[in-house]
Amino acid sequence: MQLRAGVRAADLGSAGTRPEIPEKAAAFLRQQHLIVAGAADDLGRLWASVLTGPEGFAEAEDDRTIVVDALPAGPLRELFSQERDIGLLAIEPHTRRRMRVNGTAVQAGERLVIWTEQVYSNCPKYIQTREPTAKPTGSPARLGSGTALTAHHQAWIGAADTFFIATGGEGLGADVSHRGGNPGFVKVTGPGSLVFPDYVGNSMYMTLGNLEVNPAAGLLFVDWARGETLHLTGSARVDWDPGDVPGAQRLVRFELKEWIHLADTVSAGWTAPGYHRFNPPT
């Protein structure tokens, strides 16, 4: 993917990955309330979900081990009775900071233990600033599921300024990353299809590289006002012709297989978003 995009790995400099958790990253992780997780289920479908808790609920026990005092909501909750690949994204929207961890995880009681293989940070581009105004009110509850997006879900996605995407492959690990833009940057092209732009980023191409070898993908949309989440699983492919989409270097086209709608997964009620100055127009 880097070669096709005209980027050499050597040009990334310090933007590479490492297996160890730097002390600065451990301190950042300790401060977080929201972590996004991505993994494949037993059918090979990729899902993205969230882990939430008070400050300190995620802790680096040593330079290769993270313990999270929570289990992921919804489609990922029952997956870690045995060790499997996982991607994590600790994100702090109000400071536009984020940290990514890829490795393996297993459930230990009501906790998740992660062994790291790749640890790295990303730039703040396209992250909208927002802060929660309340805590989650209870245990996540399923509001529905299906194979075709409802009119409500289509409107939700079409107005989103943020979503998360999980990718990976058998024997290759799992990864989850952030995507952001002005409302309308994700286009719903049918009850089972979406398209979104790939903007200039860190040139690591973790997500797009995974899609080149395995088209399975999981998308997560958050309703920040209601504290609800919409989890999509399906397949995605890279379209190298960006057309006339402002700021797009290429497009990603997603085809839905199943959706799950959950309530009480994140805090309900966040401050109004502050859009990133580099967001292209929609």
Secondary structure, 3 states (H helix, E strand, C coil): CHHHHCCCHHHHHHHCCECCCCHHHHHHHHCCCEEEEEEECCCCCEEEEEEECCCCCEEEEECCEEEECCCCCHHHCCHHHCCEEEEEEEEECCCCEEEEEEEEEEEECCEEEEEEEEEEECCCCCCCECCECCCCCCCCEEEEEECCCCHHHHHHHHCCCEEEEEEEECCCEEEEEEEECCCCCCEEEECCEEEEEECCCCCCCHHHHHHHHCCEEEEEEEECCCCEEEEEEEEEEEECCCCCCCCCCEEEEEEEEEEEEEECCCCCCECCCECCCCCCCC
